[in-house]
């Protein structure tokens, strides 16, 4: 393994000269965290290596006079379990630990910065956020799509904001970088701190994003229902479509949690419908031997078998074809052609999964993220996100996590375990080719 390389890359607004008023003794000054990088963190790793990152946590010296600082929080993109928990943790930490006098909530994502949309900025206090962690969604509302960085910074300037906390996914973190560039162009001393959010678990370099554990748990409930339906009819087929545009993490983890799944389809493993190693012949064999089957597919699976879609959605993502419709149509035609009566029960729990409140573990995770984000901001850190890697919280440069989206490595132990659990290793595309020696 290579020697650990320090990956600081965390920009600061200036020297920290003010004493922290926190009563703790567990300071994070000059601490680094060594991270072991393998195929579970980065899918294109050729050989394991180590990186060192700046540890998250409170500092002895602060950049901002927290008693005069003004913060803002914005939530962007799709919903995810735990957003309200992060908001609450930021507000409580900023108010109670640092005595920050004003924390603004920006309504409906980046639209909330733009006057023409007519959204009203609100003040967040401990009393207004006291119970929001009990509910799913985001108390601030959200939106998709780009907005002018110049107009956003105009609003931040007008409101004398010193720190902006940005909660969102890959596109949102790229927007945070654009906002930071505009801030630097104007010579402002304004900290930009990201808290990465994605239900697909596809943020680069972060093994598990907040809300993912809750999403997997809710997905298993849908799979249980599909299994029950499949067992209740001759040649019953339960088909469940889960979130995962480019990454199959939810589908893979949920399938491992419930051993009733027979086929898992993910974007990273292009499958064939017919012919040697085809899904349909394997499904036919499963029905003839056991009389029922459960298929779990990520929404981005099978795009190579669908007509090329044009255009992008509000977040700039390519429009996907409907893999569930492809599967239902293909399965019905294939089995009918072989005289096999069957019943397909289709379940898409996507909006249920993403809208629920976080479970206990995710709530703890969100609390840490919110607290560490405030610690970083008060110490003048900027252009960074707080991330949890191998059970340690670190500062990661925004540039690092926006390089690409994280995908499930089909060479990894995770995917091998899925193949063993389902027995679908004989399908075409499931097993990667042997690496070149």
ZIKAGI-V116406 format. One record per run of one state. SS is the DSSP state (H for helix, E for strand, C for the rest). FROM is the first residue (numbers start at 1). LEN is the number of residues. If there is no record, write none. Layout:
# ZIKAGI-V116406
SS	FROM	LEN
SS	FROM	LEN
This chain:
# ZIKAGI-V116406
C	1	4
E	5	2
C	7	4
E	11	2
C	13	5
E	18	2
C	20	12
E	32	6
C	38	11
E	49	7
C	56	5
E	61	2
C	63	7
E	70	6
C	76	7
H	83	15
C	98	4
E	102	5
C	107	2
H	109	5
C	114	1
H	115	3
C	118	4
E	122	2
C	124	2
H	126	4
C	130	2
H	132	3
C	135	14
H	149	10
C	159	4
E	163	6
C	169	1
H	170	16
C	186	5
E	191	6
C	197	6
E	203	1
C	204	8
H	212	20
C	232	4
E	236	7
C	243	6
H	249	9
C	258	5
E	263	3
C	266	13
H	279	12
C	291	1
E	292	7
C	299	4
H	303	3
C	306	6
E	312	1
C	313	5
E	318	1
C	319	4
H	323	15
C	338	5
E	343	6
C	349	1
H	350	6
C	356	4
H	360	19
C	379	2
E	381	2
C	383	1
E	384	6
C	390	2
E	392	6
H	398	4
C	402	3
E	405	1
C	406	7
H	413	10
C	423	15
